[in-house]
Amino acid sequence: MDLRQEINNAITAHGLWRAHLQEAIDDGTSEYSPAIIATDDHCDFGKWLQKEISPELKNSPSYSDIVKQHAAFHKEAAKILELALAGDKHAAMARMDSLSEFLSLSASLIVGLIALKKSLD
């Protein structure tokens, strides 16, 4: 797969997490577990980022920031999922509101991925 497409897939996949979490909040169930979600190397992007990324991208200025943002994103998503599964809809929703850490991390991760993609040009 083309590197740019890999980055686009990561942007799309992480954008879908808001919908996954909202569904868990609404239903109180999820196919995912907070323990797995908290780790940043189980998703396809995390596997690629940790194990399959090319050496030149690992040495790019934005790589370490993306790794940190990705890990933080997963930890925050796991916290939200844990609240949702515990039935605390209000607290889970609060962690996803417009000023939340989750949205800030999500936006930072996407900005970093876009910068990484632009560095390929």
C-alpha positions as CSV (number, residue, x, y, z in Angstrom):
1,M,0.0,0.0,0.0
2,D,1.1,3.5,-0.8
3,L,2.5,5.5,2.2
4,R,0.1,8.4,1.6
5,Q,-2.8,6.0,1.5
6,E,-1.6,4.4,4.7
7,I,-1.7,7.8,6.4
8,N,-5.1,8.6,4.9
9,N,-6.4,5.3,6.3
10,A,-5.0,6.2,9.7
11,I,-6.8,9.6,9.6
12,T,-10.1,7.9,8.6
13,A,-9.8,5.1,11.2
14,H,-9.1,7.4,14.1
15,G,-11.8,9.7,13.0
16,L,-14.2,6.8,13.4
17,W,-13.4,6.4,17.0
18,R,-15.8,9.2,18.0
19,A,-18.6,7.2,16.4
20,H,-17.5,3.9,18.2
21,L,-17.3,5.7,21.5
22,Q,-20.7,7.4,21.0
23,E,-22.3,4.1,20.2
24,A,-20.8,2.6,23.4
25,I,-22.1,5.5,25.4
26,D,-25.6,5.1,23.8
27,D,-25.7,1.3,24.2
28,G,-23.5,0.6,27.2
29,T,-21.8,-2.1,25.2
30,S,-18.8,-2.3,22.8
31,E,-17.0,-4.9,20.9
32,Y,-13.8,-3.4,22.2
33,S,-12.4,-3.6,25.7
34,P,-10.8,-0.6,27.5
35,A,-7.6,-2.6,28.2
36,I,-7.0,-3.3,24.5
37,I,-8.0,0.2,23.4
38,A,-5.6,1.7,25.9
39,T,-2.7,0.2,24.0
40,D,-1.5,2.0,20.9
41,D,-0.2,-1.0,19.0
42,H,-3.3,-3.1,18.4
43,C,-4.9,-0.9,15.8
44,D,-3.7,-1.2,12.2
45,F,-2.2,2.3,12.3
46,G,-0.4,1.5,15.6
47,K,1.0,-1.7,14.2
48,W,2.3,0.2,11.1
49,L,3.6,3.1,13.2
50,Q,5.5,0.9,15.7
51,K,6.7,-1.9,13.4
52,E,6.3,-1.3,9.7
53,I,7.1,2.4,9.1
54,S,10.0,3.1,6.9
55,P,13.3,4.2,8.6
56,E,13.2,7.6,6.8
57,L,9.8,8.4,8.3
58,K,10.9,7.2,11.7
59,N,13.6,9.8,11.5
60,S,11.2,12.6,10.4
61,P,10.7,15.5,12.9
62,S,7.0,14.7,13.3
63,Y,7.3,10.9,14.0
64,S,8.0,11.1,17.8
65,D,5.1,13.6,18.2
66,I,2.8,11.3,16.3
67,V,3.8,8.3,18.4
68,K,3.1,10.3,21.6
69,Q,-0.2,11.7,20.4
70,H,-1.3,8.3,19.2
71,A,-0.6,6.7,22.6
72,A,-2.3,9.5,24.4
73,F,-5.3,9.3,22.1
74,H,-5.7,5.6,22.9
75,K,-5.4,6.1,26.6
76,E,-8.1,8.8,26.5
77,A,-10.4,6.7,24.3
78,A,-10.0,3.8,26.8
79,K,-11.1,6.1,29.6
80,I,-14.2,7.2,27.7
81,L,-15.0,3.6,26.9
82,E,-14.6,2.5,30.5
83,L,-17.0,5.2,31.6
84,A,-19.5,4.2,28.9
85,L,-19.3,0.5,29.8
86,A,-19.8,1.5,33.5
87,G,-23.0,3.3,32.5
88,D,-21.7,6.8,33.3
89,K,-23.0,8.4,30.1
90,H,-22.7,11.9,31.4
91,A,-19.0,11.6,32.3
92,A,-18.2,9.8,29.1
93,M,-19.9,12.5,27.0
94,A,-18.1,15.2,28.9
95,R,-14.8,13.6,27.9
96,M,-15.8,13.9,24.3
97,D,-17.2,17.5,24.3
98,S,-15.9,20.3,22.1
99,L,-13.2,21.3,24.7
100,S,-12.2,17.8,25.6
101,E,-8.8,16.2,25.8
102,F,-10.1,13.5,23.4
103,L,-11.0,16.0,20.7
104,S,-7.7,18.0,21.2
105,L,-5.7,14.8,20.9
106,S,-7.6,13.7,17.9
107,A,-7.1,17.0,16.2
108,S,-3.4,17.0,17.0
109,L,-2.9,13.5,15.8
110,I,-4.6,14.4,12.5
111,V,-2.6,17.5,12.1
112,G,0.6,15.5,12.7
113,L,-0.4,12.9,10.2
114,I,-1.2,15.6,7.6
115,A,2.3,17.1,8.2
116,L,3.9,13.7,7.9
117,K,2.1,13.2,4.6
118,K,3.2,16.6,3.3
119,S,6.8,15.8,4.2
120,L,6.6,13.0,1.6
121,D,6.3,15.6,-1.2
